[in-house]
């Protein structure tokens, strides 16, 4: 395991501690204080280990490579096309699990296909989900590795659920699709949480798995739509919509060529795209948004004078989010960013950056005057690209999803 991998895993472990403590908030009983103390004390060793590991030097694309294979390519991908995913007709049908809501496939639910898939596989297991509405909460557990979930298009293959904090689920457990298995890929499929804006946090997609990638997917909800919980993640040409903190978490994640769509919130609310939760400067985590379109729904555009909209706010003390080479439309407030619950104490320790963006909302003249806010130069921005930030040159080729590895 390389230093890069070790730091990614330790950063994820720190995130798991915080998630565990959040889950214990609503617990009761005499053992709760002892349990909370035990979790905190145990993870001090994780934090100490992370702080002792050297940070890898940045460089040019190709300078840093992992020293171990990530997975084995199945036989039918041996003659892959560079940068593309094979069409369905090129698959060996005997190696594809088919899900169809009308009962014409191998399974009628996605969950049944996941349960059938091999455990701890080093080969890709392709699950083809035919056109249809799948009303189920799907979990990809940690022992279901290298699953490929392929739909007929994000407009016709839809996984939908409605769990929410408003209905007594935790944020973590509210996800319509929850991914814990490393090497997961989703393509041409929609994932939504239909709970609505009145139900508070309601996650459509939660990802806490390494080397995961999403291509041409739609991820739709309101508050807390996309939970980029932990590990290295990549999103390409996806549509992601929501109202408050709708891209949030502590993963090492890049969103590239995506449409990021703010929806009209409730009358007393504002919209905010990101809420990154990095708690320590030692963590290699953050949200990098590159060559994306930051836009709004038509009803928010027509009422933009009634609602404030922001690029992000700091969920964690060392929150880190950057926007690179992206179109930012004019519904975004000129200050760009907002404090967490009107508390400005995190403004010196966070890292928020913008580089070479365009559009009427990209003007930086009236941006926040925080010590942690940066107008980035090329070298700063390059640190948040595919090759550097998520070690993408080492693993994204195996996903057969196109990507840009630099600026």
Phi, psi and omega in degrees: 000134180280167176300321179300314179296315181299318179293324178296318181290321178291323175298320177294323179296321176298319178297319179298324177301311182296321178296319178298316180293323176297320178294331180280349182305320184270359180284162177219176179113163186290337183274351185301311181301320180293322181292316179299316179298320180296317179298314182297314182294321180297317185280352172298325178292324177296313180298319179295320179296319180296318182292335181276339180285133179293146175279135179294146178286146175279162182194204179267159180307134179093352181292326186241130180228143171291155184254023179213149178288147182273322180192167177265136176283131177296162187305319186283000174251011185294334179248049185296157172268132182302126173077005180231164177257137182299145175292157185301326183290346178273350178285151168284113185300338178287349181248016179240131173269130185250128176247130178220128182295336181272004177087005183274355181260194177288331182219155178259349176229154178292323180301320178298319180293319178298316180297326181283332184300150182295151177276143172051043183281139172269352176258155175292136170248112184269126175244112180268117182256109183292164177312135179157170176257121182248102182271088181200154172262117189254133177239130173257096185291168187295337180274358177258082185268153174058041174277137171246119179254113187239124179255185177268001182140144183291352177268347185231339175253111190229127170258126185226141176214174183219025177291148182202162173296327178298339177249028170075020167269153170284162176304315182299318185272359183277354189297135173291317173236121180243123186246115175243353181271123181301152176076015182288139175230136171234143182211139173057050183211151177251141177233124183224152167244117187262017183299329178097164186291341182280349187264013179064217185295129182207099190278134171274310183228128172240131181233116172231062182212151184271152176056052180252147183215144181229130186228125177054043177256159171247131182232104193237138176187206177235265178277131177062053182293306186246112182261092176277080194293307187196167179072185186270127186222152179219135179232128183228127176055042177257154171256123184232122185232153177174189183242296187244127176050044193276358163232109191215160178130195187225037176279174168258097197226141173237132172250122188232130178059035181259156167265117180252113197242114176278134180256159179295125181272185173292158190305329184264005186256167167241169176254145176214131189283308188243150172217089184271142194243027178301131186250353184215144177292348179282339183284138181272024190265164177162170178246121177246121183247111189236130175054038179258168174250118180262101189228181183224163174287161184298324181287334174283319176304316184287346178238024187297335178288344181265349184226136172275144179225138187226159179283332181179168172213154189273105173288322179253160182298329181246034180312138184221118180214138178226148173243121184238128170052037186249154173275124179240117185277172193280003175284344178288131180300142182305331179287341171082311189231161183221153179292162174276113179050044177064017179254117186265010186290345180269358188291339179273335186259343178287170171227107174243131184222154175224139181216120169055038175276168181214172186102162186296336179271001183268353181298129187257006184301327184247022180293164179305145178260061181259149176298329182273001179265136187227134163272107194278148169263182185301315183296319177299312183294324182299331178295344182250022178267171183305315185293327185262314192281318182244017181051039190295332179296341182275340188219339184291333176302328182286350179269344181062031176249133179295149177202157172255125187270353179222203179269000000 
